[in-house]
Amino acid sequence: MGLDILFIKGYTKVLCTGVSIVLFSLLTGCASEPPQLSSSKPVAPQHSKSHHNSHTHKQAYNRPYRVKGKTYYPIASANGYSETGIASWYGSESGSKTSMGSHFSPNGLSAAHKTLPLPSKVRVTNLKNGRSVVLTVNDRGPFKHGRLIDLSHGAAKRIGLQGLTLVKVDYLGNTD
């Protein structure tokens, strides 16, 4: 009888420790939208995997993460990154936190990107009118199919973006 009680106490302690570790891991990873786990195929990075020594590369917001059943792999170094795609804008999330933990300012000059290292400085050029803006990528997203980047309302206004438009995103450097 005594061994059964010791076994149960030991098992309970191990179980509580394991649950605590899992909860801590879930709470320290950030994404603008809650991750959803599934067995779907990961979305592989499309750019260089070269590493840099920046302390931000090791932060939770620069580690692989899952959203809507897809795994995203933030790139370690975006040197030479230039991509064309569809941009959208967001602004109703005023007061909510970005993936980096800072408060989102709709009228600021910021953006969300699925794989660029956070924080990153980029130039976004509206290919319909040639207007561009330099901003900081400090959030993850957009998680709608076919979209490359989500701009804050302030950044979208600077380049004349209303709704969706084709843009070119050029990496300018790390903001550290």
N, C-alpha and C positions, 0 to 999 in steps of 0.2 A: 504494500500500500504506500509506503514511504517513497519508493522509487517512482511510482506513478505520479505523485505530486511533484517531485523534483523534475521529472520529465516535462510535465505540463507547464511548470514555472519557466523552465529553460526555453521551451518552444514558444511560449507567450512573449518572452523577452526578445527572442530572435525575430518573431513575427512583427512586433512593434517597431523594432529597429529597421526592418526591411520596409515597412509601410512609411516610416518617417523619411527614409532615403528617397523612395519613389515620390512622395509628396514634395520634398525639397527640390528634386530634379524638375518636376512639372512646374513649380512656382518660379524657378529661376530662368526658365526659357521664355522669351517674349516673342510675340507676334501680334500684329494689329488685329488679327482675327484668330479666334481660338483654334488650335490645331485639332485635326480630326484624324484618327488613326485608321488605316485600312491596309489592305495588302496590294494596292495598285502599284504599278511600276514607277520607280523614282524618276524624277526629271533631272537628267544629268546636266552638269554645268557645260556651257558652250564656249567658255573662254579659258585662258591660261590658268594653270593651277600653281604657278610659282608663288613661293611663300615670302612674306616679309616679316620683320621682327617687331612690328607695331603691337603694343599691348592690346589694342582694340580687336585684333584678329582673334584673340583668345576669349573675348567676351561672348556671353550667351547669344547675343543678337547676331553674331557672325558665325555661328555653328549651324550645321544642317538642321532643318526644321520641316515639319509636315503641316500642310493646310489642305483641307478638302481632299484628303487621300493622296496627295502628291508630296514627295520629299524634294526640298529645294536645297541646293548646295551653294552657299555664298562663296564667291571667289576670294582667294587670299590676296591677290594683287590684280588690280584692274588696269595696270599700265597698258596703254594702247587700246583700251576699250572704246569702241565706237559702234553704235548700233542704231538702225532705223526701225521704227515701229509706231504703233498707235499709242497716243497719250490721252489720258482723261484727267479730270480734276476732281478734287474732293474738298469740302469745306464745312460740312455740317457736323464734323467731329470735334468742333471747338471745345477745348478743355480736356479732351481725352488724351491719353498718353501715347507716344510713339513707341516703336519697338525698343528704342534706346532708353526709354523711361522719361523723356522730357515731355513737357506739355505741347500739344499740337496747336499751332497758331495758324488759322486759316488764311490770314492776310500776310503771313510771312513768306519767305522764299525757300520752300522746302519741297521734298518729294518722297515718294515711296517706290522702291524697286525690289524685285524678288531676290536678286543675287549679288548686287554690287556691295562691296564692303561698307559697313557703317562706321563712322560717317564718311561720306565721299563728297567731293566738290565736282559738279558736272556742269556742262553747258548744254542746255536744251534749246534746239532750234526748230521753230515751226516751219516746216518745208513748204507750206502754202503761201506764207507771206515773208519769209526770211528773217523774222524777228527772233531774237534769242535772249535767254536769261541764264545767269550763273546762279546756281542754288546748291543747297546741301541736301543730300539724300540721307535721311535720318529715320526712315521707317520701312517696313516690309509691305509689299503689295505691288501692283494690284493683282487680285486673285480672280479676275474675270478673264475668261479665255480670250487670247489674242491681244492683250494689252501689255505694253512694255513698261510704262511708267505712269504714276499718278502724281499730278502736281497739286500743290496747295492752291487755293483760289487766287492768292496774291501773285504767285508765279504764272498761273494760267492767264491772268489779266495782262501781265507784262508782255506775253507773246501773242495775245489775241486769240487764245484758245477758248472756244465755246463748244461744249459737248466733247466730241472726239476729233482728233486730227493726227496727221502723219508728222512725226518729229524725228530729229536725229539727236542722239544722246552721246556726248563726248566726255570721257573721264578726264578731269583736270588735276586730280590729286586727292590725297587724304587730308582731312581738315585738322588733324592733330597738330 
